Amino acid sequence: MSNPFATPPIPADEVDRDLLDDGIARGNIPALLMVLYQMTGDDRWLADPYAPGRSPGLDDNDSGQLPVARQNEIREAARDAITAWLDGRPLAVPRPSNARLAEMLTVAMTEHVPQEYGDIIASGMDYGAEEPAQGILPEGKSAIVIGGGVSGICAGIELGRLGIPYTLFEKNEDFGGTWFENRYPGCGVDTPSLTYTFSCRPNDWSMYFPLRDEIEGYLLDTAKHFELYKNARFNTYVEEARWNEGTGKWDVTITTADGKRETHSADYLFSAVGILNIPKYPNIPGLEEFAGDVYHTSRWPDDAQVAGKRVAVVGNGASGMQVAPAIADQVQSLTIFARSKQWAAPFPQFRKTIPAGVRYLMQVVPLYRAWLEQRLSWTFNDRVHGTLFRDPDFEHPERAVNEVNDGHRRAFTRYVKEQLEDRPELIEHVLPDYPPFAKRMLLDNGWYRTIKRDNVTLIPEHLAKVEGHTLHSSSGKTVEADVIILATGFQTTNVLGSYGIYGRDGENLHDKWGEDDAAAYLGTLVPGFPNFFILLGPNVGSGHGGSMIRNIENQMHFAGEVVLSANKHGARTVEVRDKVYEDYLRRIDEAHEKLVWTHPGTENWYRNSKGRVIAITPWRNDAFWRMTRSPDESDLAFDGAAQTSPRSATG
C-alpha cells in the first residue's frame, strides 16, 4: 500500500514559501513535533525539553505550553525539515508501527493514550485503510437508500465503490439532511471541522468549528464529487418498505413531488434517515393559537423576522444556546424559558477562522493535517470516555460519578461563576445539579454573555400555556411575545419513525421494538429484516463527544462487508442471528449501566421512556471501529437459515 504522506501534493517550485512559512509560524506545536519526528527520525523531538505541556480545557494548545524560545526552535527545525521533504528527501519514519503511533499521540496530548488505540490512529491516517474488494462484488444486485444526509452520502459513496447500482430517495430538494433543514441563526457544529469530514474527502475549512452554510456546501460538493446526484430522487417521500419473500427484494413505496405513488424494488435496503430528523414539538396549551409566529429551529423559514420584535426561546439545549446569542442584539427583547440546566464548556475557538497560512500548511503538508486531526479526535472523542464510569464507592454521587468527574465539575463551575461574576443572581438558575456529561456537554457560544444582556430575561421554568401574545411560565410569570422559537430538539428515540417497515411475515419493525425501544446489532442489523441496514441507528451516536461521521462510515464499511460475505456464500439474503442480536443488546445495556448517562436522577435525550439509553454508544471509538472491520460469519444467517447461533456475540 502506498504511503499517503510520502510525496508532496504540490510540486516544490509551485509552493508559496512565504505563505507556508506563515503557517509554520502559526502552526500547532504538538502536531509540528510529530511531523518533525517522522521527517527526521530524531527521537529527541518526542522528549524533554521539546515535549509539550498540558493545556487546560479544550484549547488546541498551539504553544505546547513551551517557552517562546523553545517554540521558535521547533518551528525553525520544522521549516528546515519540510523544505528538505519538499525538495525530495524521503520521510525518515514513513510508517510508524501502530504502537508507536499511540506513543506519539501520548506525547502530543501529554496524557496516556492506550497502545491499542494505535489501530484507529493508523486507520484515520490512511495507514490501515482497507483496499476495495476485488473479484467478489455482487452481480445483478441493486440497493435503495432512504435519506440524503451524511448517512445517505456515506452509503452512496460505499455502494459506488462496491459497484452496486442504487437509487437514493430524499424528501428534501437536495442532499444535506439535518444541515439542509436547520437554517436558524447561529447554526453550526460543535465538533472540530477536521473531524467533521468524510475520511475520503478532506476539505479546506475556513473555520475551526464551521457554521451551517459551509457544512452544507461541503456536503453538496462531496455528493457532486462522487456523482451521487445521478442516483438521487429528491422531493420524494418514502411511505413504507416491505420485504417480499417471493422475490427476495425490498418493495419501497414512495410519494413523488407531484403526489403520485410508486413502488420500487431492490435487493438491499439502507435506512439513512438519522435521528436528528423528526422535530419534537412540545405540548403547550394555546401554542397553536398563538397570535404571533412560531418557528421550530429545524423548520426555520426563509422569511423569518425577529429584528425589533419581542422574542421567546423555548429550550436551552444545543440549538437554544446557538440561536439566542445570534439574535440577542437584533430583537427588542428576548425571553428564554430554560426548564433544565446545562453544562457548557469554554469555547475559545468560537467563530474563529483558521489563518490562511495554517490552511496552506495543511494542504502542502498532509502529514501535519493528519496529526492535527488525530489530536482533535482524541480531545473531542475518547479523551473523556474513561472518566465517565460510575464509581460505586464515590462519596458524593449526588454531584459526580467519580473523583475525576468531580474535578470536571469544579472546573466547569469555576468557569460559570467567572462568566457571571457581575450577575451572581443568575448562577443558581444555570448551574446544573447533576454530574458533568450526564447530558451532552455543550459549548459556550456566548451563552453566558447573552443572558446578562439588559434586553434578555432568563426564566428557569417551562412555558406552561399561551394566551394570545401572553406567555405563562409554570409558576405564573407572564411575558408578552411576538415570536416563539421552539429550540426543543428532535424525537431521538423514535428511530425510523418517518416511514413504516415490514420484514419477514409482515412483521412491523416498530411493533418489534415497541414505542421507543429501538435496538440493532452494531446499530445496523435486526433479525427478521434481511438485507436491511440501518445507518446512525440505535446506540451509534457518540455521547462522550466527537463527530458521528466516523461511526457512520464504520457502519457502512461493515454493511458492505456483510453484503460481500453473503455474495461469497451465494446467498440471496443475510441477517443477524437472534441470539447474537440479543447478546449484543444485553452487553449494550450492561455497559451503559456503568456510565454517567444512567446515573440516578439524571435526564437526557439519550434515554427512552423505560430509562434505556437508545441514542448513543457506550463503546470507545476504537472499540466500535474494531467491531465493524469484518463480520464473524457465524453471527449471520444466510438465506433464512435457522436462527440458532453456535456461540454468543463478543465485543
N, C-alpha and C positions, 0 to 999 in steps of 0.2 A: 504494500500500500504506500502511495506517495505521501511524503510529509507535507502537511498543509502550510508549514511555515518555512520551507526550505529555500524558496526563492522569492525575491521581492515582487509584489504585484505591479509595481511601477518601475520602468527602466530607470537606472541611476541618472542618466542625463536628462530625464524629464522631471526629476524630483525638485520641488521648490524648497531649496535648502533653508531659506530664511523662515518660511512657514513651519518647516519641520523643526528647526531649532527652537522656535517659539513654543511648539508643542512639547518638546522635551523639557524646556524650562518651566512649563506649567503642569507637566505630567505627574502622575501618581507615583510617589517614590517606591512603595512596596511592589507595584507592578513593574517598574523600571528595574528593580533589583532582580526580579525573576528573569526578565529579558537579558540582563547583563550576565547572569549565570549561564543561561543557555547559549548565549553568543560567544562567551569567553571560556566556559568550562571551569572558571575560577570559583572554588568553594567559598572564598573569603566574602563574597557578596551576600552570602546567606548567614553570616555570623557577625558578632560584635567586631568592630564598632559600627557596622553598617546595618545590622538587623533593626527593623523599625520597632518603635514602641507602640503600645496600645493606645488607641484613640477612644474617647468616650462616645457613647451613643451610636448613632447610625451614620456618623460623619465618614466621608471617604478616606480620611487620614492621608491626604495628599502629601503632607510634610513628613509622614512617617514618624512624627514627634522627634525628629532629629535636629541637631543644631544646624543653622543655616550653612555654615562652612561645610559640614558633612553632606548636606543635601546637594550643595554645589559640586562637591567632589563626585557624587554619584551621577549627577546629571551630565557632567563633563565626560565621565567614563562611558555613560550610555550613548552620548553623542559620537564618541570615537568608535564604539562597537557597532552602532547602527550604520555609520558611514562605511566601515570596513565590510559589513554584510551587504550593503547596497552595491559596493564595488566588487562583490564576488566571493568574499570569504565565507565559507560554509559555517553553519551553526556547529559549535563545539559539542553541544549536547542536543542533538536534533530530536531525540525521543527519550525523555526520562522514563524510567520504569513507573508503573502506577504507584508503587510505594513511595518512590522519590517525589512524585507529583504531590502526594499528600504531605510529605515532609516540607516541600516548598511552600504549599499553601499554609502550613502551620507557621512558617516564618513570616509569610506575607500578612497573616491575620494576627500574629502574636498570641496565638492560643492553639491548643491542641486540636488537630484535625485527624480523625481516626484513619489508620492506614488503609482500611478497606474503602474509604471514600475516594481513594485514588482512581478507582474504576470509573466513577461517574465524572471525575475531572477529565480523564482521558477521553471519554465519550464526548464531553462538552467541548473539548479542544480538537475534535475530529481525529484523535489518535486511535480511537477504538470504534470508529464508525463502521456500521455493518455494510458490507458490499451488497448490491442488488442481487437477488436470487436469479440464478441462470438455469434455464432448461426445465424448470418445474412450474412455470407460470400456468395458471388456469386457462384453458382454451374454451372458447364459446360461452364464457360466463359473463354476467353483467351485474351491475350494482346500482342501487338507488341510495342517494344521500339526502337526508332531510335536514335542511338548515345550512346557511351560508355564512356563519360567523367564523370565529377562529377554529372551532372544531370541524366545520364543514370544509374550510380551506385545507386544514391538515389532512382530512380524508381525501379530498381531491388530489392533493399532491402525491400521497402514497399510492392511491389507486392508479394514477398516471404512471408512477414508477413501476408498478406491478404489471401494467399493460391491461388492466381490467376496464372495459368501457363502462361508463356510469352516466346517470342523469342526476343532477342536483336540483332539488326543489327548495325555493326560498320565498317566504311570504312577503318580504320587503322588495323594493325595486332594485336592490343592489346587494353585493356582499357587505360584510361588516358586523352583522349580528348586533350585539349589545352596543358596539361602537357606532353602528348606523343609527340605532334607536335613541341612544342617550345623547341629547344635544343641549342639555341645560348649561347655564353659565358656570364656568369653573370646572367642568367635567374633565377629568384626567385620570391617569393611572397612579396607583400608589406603589408601584414596582419599578425599579430602575429600568430605563429604556433598553439597556444592553441585554437584560434578561427577558424583557417582554418582546422577544424577537424570535421568529422561526429559526431553528438551527440551520436550515438550508438557505436562508435568505437574510444575510446580515444587512444592516441598514445604517445609513449616516444620519443618526438622530441629531436634532438641533438642541434638545434639552435632556437633562439627566432624568427627568420624570416628565414625559411628553403629555401634552394636552390632547383632548379628544380629536381635533381635526387632523393632527399629524399622525395619530394612530390609525384613524380611518383611512387616510391617504396611503399609509404603508400597507394596510390590508388589501386595499383595492389594487395597488401596484403589484403586490405579491400574486393576487388572483390573475392579473393580466400576464405576469411573467410566466406563470405555469399554465397559461392558456385554459383556465378554468371556465371562462365565460362561454366557451363553445359548448360546454356541457350543462350550463345552468339555465333554469327557467325561473324567472322572477314573478312577483305578484301572484304567486301560486300557493294556495293553502292545502296542506295535507290534512285530510279529514280522518282517514284511518288506514291501517296496514293490516292485512290478513295473510296468514300462512296458508298456501294452497297445497295440500298434501298430494293432490293428484299430479300437479305439475312440478312440485318441488321448488316452488318460487314464492316470492312475496308479491301479493297484489296490493298496490298502493293507490288509494282513491284520492284524487285531488280536485280542487275547485280552481279553475283558471281565473285570470283577471276579468274576463267577460262573463263570469258566472257559470260556465259550463263544467260539468262533472266528467272526469275521465279516470280510467283505471290503467295503471302502468305496472308491468311485472318485471322482476329481476331476481337473480339467484341470491344476491346478498343485499342486506338492508343495514345501513349505517344511520343511526339516530344522532344527529349533531345539533340538537335544539338547545343544549346547555341548560343551566339552572338560573341564570340571570335573564330570564326571558318573559315570564308572566308577572306583570305588576301586581303588587299587593295593595289593595285599596282598603283603608280602614273603615270599619262600620261605625260611622259617626252620625247620630240623628241630625237631620236637617242639612247634611252636607250636599245632597243632590239638589236641594232648593236654594243653595247659597246664592245671594244676589249678585256676586261678582264672578270672577274667573277662577277656575280650579285647574291646576296643572300638576300632573304627576311627573316627576323628574325624568322618567323613562319615556314619556309621551309629550315632551316639550314642543309646543307648536312654533312654527317659524315666525308667526306674528305675535308672539307673546309680548306683553307690555307690562313692565314693572316700574319703570322710571317715574318718580314722583308719586307713587302710589303707596297705600298702606298695605303692607305685605305680611302674611303669616306663613311661617315654615313649620310643617308638622314633621318632626323627626330630627334626630341629630346623629345619625349614623354616617357612613361614608359620603353619601350624596348630600345629606344635610350640611355636613362640615365643609363641603366644597361649594355648594350653591350660596350659602349665607354670606361668606366673606366676599364672594364675587359680585353680589348685588347690593351690599350694605351701603355703599356710597352713592347709589343711584336712587334708592327708594326714599319716600318721605319718612316712613317708619318701618321697622322690621321686628316682628314678634316671633320668637322661637318657642314652640311647645316641645320641650325636651323631657319626655316622661322618664327616660332612663339616663344613666350616666356612662360616659365612655372614657377609656384611657386613650390619650393621644400623645404620641411621642414627638420630640423635637424634630423639625424638618428643615435642616439647614440648606437644603438644595431646592426649596420651594420656588418654583418659577425661574430657576437658574438655568441659563443657557450654557452649553458646552463651548468653550473657547474654540475659535476657528483652528488654531494651531493644534489643539488636542484632538479635534476631529480629524485633522490631516494626519497626525501621528498614528491614529488608529487605522487609517486607510493604507498608509505606507508600510507600517509595521504591524501586520495582523497578529503577531505573537503578543504584542503589547495589549491589543484589544482583547485577546483571549484571556490573558491573565487578569485584566481589569474585570472582565465578565465573571471569572471564577471567584474573585474576591467578593463581588457584589452578590453572586449566587449564594455563597456561604453566609454573608452578612444578613441577607433578607430571607433566606430559606432555612437551612438546617442549623445555623449557629445557636438558635434559641431552643431547638427541639429537646435537647437533654435536660433543660431546666423546667419543663412543663409537667413532669411526673409528680403525682401526689405522694407526699411523704406522710405515711400514717402516724409517724412519731413527731411530726412537726407540732410545736406547742400552740401555734396561733392559726388554725385552719380558717378562722373567720376572715382573715385578711390576705392569706397567701397559701400556696400549696407546698412550699419548701423554703429553705433558707435563701437560696439564690433568687427565687421568685419574690421573696420578701425584700431582697435588696433592690430588685427591679421596681417594686412598689415604692420604696423610699426615693429612688432616683426620679421616677415619674411624678411623685408627689411634690418633690422639690421644684421640679420644672413648672408644675401648675401654680404653685404658690409664688414663684418668681414672676410668672406671667401676669398674675392677678394681685400683685402686692399692693397696687393702688386701688384695688376694688376687692378687698378681702371678704366682703359680704357675698360675693359670687362663689367663693371656693366651696362652700358646703353644697351648692347646687350642681357642681360639676365634678367633684372629686368622688370617684367610684368607691363603693364599699365591698367590692369583690376583687379577687386576685387579678393581676395583670395577665392578659392573654386569654382569660376566660371567654371574652368576646374578641372578635378580630381587632387587633391593635390598629388604631387609626393614626394618621399623620396630621400634625397641626398645620393646616392650610391657612393660617391666620385666624383660626377659630377663636382663641382666647383674646386676641386683639379686637376681633369683631364684637364679641359680647360685651366689651367695655364701652362701645360707642354710645354717644348720647341718644341716637335715634334707634337703638336696639334694646329690646326687653326680652329677657330670658325667663320663661315660666316653666319651672321644673315639674310640670304636670302634663297629663294628656288632655287633648281637646275633647271635651265631653259632648258638646252639642253646638249647633249653628242655627241662628235665627236671623234671617235677613243678612245684614252686614255684621251682626254681632256674634262674636265667638266666645263661648263659655268654657273655662277650664274646669277640671274636676272639683276644685274647691270653690268654684263660684266666681273667680276672677273673670272680668269681661274685657274685651278689646274689639275695636272696630277694624275691619279689613276690607280691602277691595279685591285682593288676590290671595288665594290659598295655594301654597306649594306643598304637595304631598311628597316628602322625601322618605317614603315608607318602605322602599325596597321591593323585594320580589318574593314570590311563592317558592322558596328554595327547596322545600320538601315535597313539592308537587312535581316530582320528576316525570318527564314526558307527558305533562298534563295538557299539552296543546292538541293532542290527537289520540285516537283510540288505536290500540294494538292488540292483535289476537293471534295466538300461537297455535300449537298442536291442539286438535279437537276444539278449536274455537275459544281456547282459554284466554280470558281478558287479563292482560298484564296488570292492570290497575286493581283488579279483584285479587289477583295472586299476591300483590304487595299489600293491599289494604289502602286506606285513605291516604296515608302519608308515610308509609313504611318501606320505601324503595330499597332494594338491595341487588347487588350484582357481583359476580366473581371478578375480582380485579376492576370493579366498577364497569365491566364490559359485557360479560356473558350471563345469561339467565337460562336455566334448564327449561325445556319445553318451548323454547323460541329459537329454532335452528337458524343458522346463517344470519343471526341478528347481533349487531354490535352497537353498544351504547358508548358514546364519547362524552367525556365530562359527566359520567354517570355517578351513581351513589358512591360516596367515600373516595372521591378522587381529588376534590379541591384541597388546597393547602391552607390549613388553619393556622399553621405556625409561620405563615408569611411566604411571599415569593410569587413568581409567575406560574400560572396554571398551564401555560403553553407547553412546557416541558412534559408535564404529566399527560396532556392530551397527545403529544407526539409519541410518548411511551405506549399509550393505549393503542394508537393507530398502528404502530410498529407491531405490537402484539397481535392485533386483529389480522394484519397481513400475514404473519407467521402461522396463525390458525388456519387461514384460507389455504396457504401453501401446504400445510400438513394434511388437510382434507384432500387436496388435489393429489398429493403424493400417494394417498391410500385409494385413490379412485372413488372417493366418497362424494355423494351428491350433497349431503348435509353434515353439519358439525354443530355440536353444542356442548356445554359443560355438563358433567355428571352431577346428579342431585347431591350426593354426599360431599363432593368437592365444594360445591356451592355452599352447602350448609356449614361445612367445617370452616370455610373462609369467613362466613358471616359471624360465626362464633368467635373466631380469632379477632375480627374487627371489633366486636363488642367488648371482648375481654381487654383488648389493647386500649380502647377508649376509656374504660372504667378506671384506668390507671393515670389518666391525663386530666389536665386542668378543665377541659370543656365539660366534664361531668361532675365537677366539684359541687357538693351540695349547696343549694341556694343560688346557683348561677343560672342565668337565662341567656340564650343566644340563638341566632337564626340557623345554627348548625343542627339543632335537635328537633325531633318531631314531637307530636303530642304525647307520645309514650316516654319521652326523655332520651330516646336513642339518637345518637349522632348519625345523621344521614349525609350531610353535605361534604364533610371533609375527611381526609385520611389521617390515621394515627401513625402512619409509617414515615420514616425519614425518606428524603427524596432518593437517596442511592438505594435504599431497600426496595422501593417501588420500581426503580429502574431495573434492578436485577430480576424482580418477579416478572417483568414484561419482556425480557430478552427473547425467550423461546418457550413455547408451551411444552409441558410434560404431556405427551400424548396419552398417557394413562388417565389424565384428568378429563379427557374429551370422549364424547360418544359420537361415533361416525355412523351416518345413515340410520339414525334412530335405534342404535344398539341398546341393549339392556342398560338401564341406568344404575348399574352396580359398579362402584369404583373399587378397584383392587387395593386401594390404600387411601389414607386421608391426605388432604392437601397440606403442604408445608410451605413455610414462608421463605 
